[in-house]
Amino acid sequence: MFTRTGNLARRVASRLLARDAVFAQAQRAFVGSLEARRAVDRNIGRILAALNLPSHQELERLYDDVRALEQDVSELTRRAERLTER
């Protein structure tokens, strides 16, 4: 039942999107939703900045920096251990 309904829905959607006017409208809606998403992301960033809180991107960069520092410390520890063994 669900497969038949899904197939019918796909065929109807395919026929509708084959029409230029419907496709253009769907494309405008998609572009509009992307612009809205960007505006929301931008406004959330502004709110976080106003509250002096880090954004998701800033947290990712911080995580990457901490991971790089951990690798550097591990390497320095290995070198120090090798030197003490000599």
N, C-alpha and C positions, 0 to 999 in steps of 0.2 A: 504494500500500500504506500509506504513512505517513498520507496524507490520510484514508483510510478508518478507520484505527486512531485517528487524532486525533478524527474525527467521532464514533466510537463512544465514546471516552473522554469527550468533551464531553456526549454524551447521557446516559451513565451518571452523570456528576457532576451534571448538571442534575436528574436524577430523584432522586438521593440528597439534594441540597440542598433539594429541594422538600419533603422530610419535615422537620417541625418539630424533631424530636429531633436529627437529623443536622445541621441548620442551626445549632441552638443550640450543639451541641458544637463545630462548626467556628468559630463566633463566639467561644466561650470560648477555644479554642486560639489564635485570632488575637489576642485581647485579652491572653492570657498571653504570647504572643511579643512584643507591644509592651511589656508591663511588664518582661519580661526584658531587652529592648534598652535601655530606660531605665535599668535597674539597672546594666547593663554600662557604659553611657555615664557614669553617675554615678560608678561605681567607677574607671573609667579616669581621670576628672577628678581624683578624690582621689589616685590614684597619681601622676599628673603633678604635682599640687600638692606632694605629699610629696617628689618628686624635684626640686622647684623648676623644672619645665619648663612652658612655656605649653600651654594646651589649643588645640584647633582653633579654637574661637570666639575666643579671645584673639589668635591669630595673624591671623584674619580682621579683627578690629578694628584691630590694628596695621597691617595692610596698607592698610586703608581710611584710617587716619590718615596714613600715609606718602604715599599717593596724593593726599590733600587738601593735604598740605604741599608736594608737588611742584607742584601746580597753583598754590598761593599763590606759591611761588618763581618759577615761570614768569611769573605776572602781574607780580610785582615787577620781574623782569628786563625785561619789555616796557616797563613804566613808566619804569624807569631809562634804557633805551635811547632812549625818546622824549624824556626830559628832556635827555639829552646831545646829541641831534640839534638841539635848540633853541638 
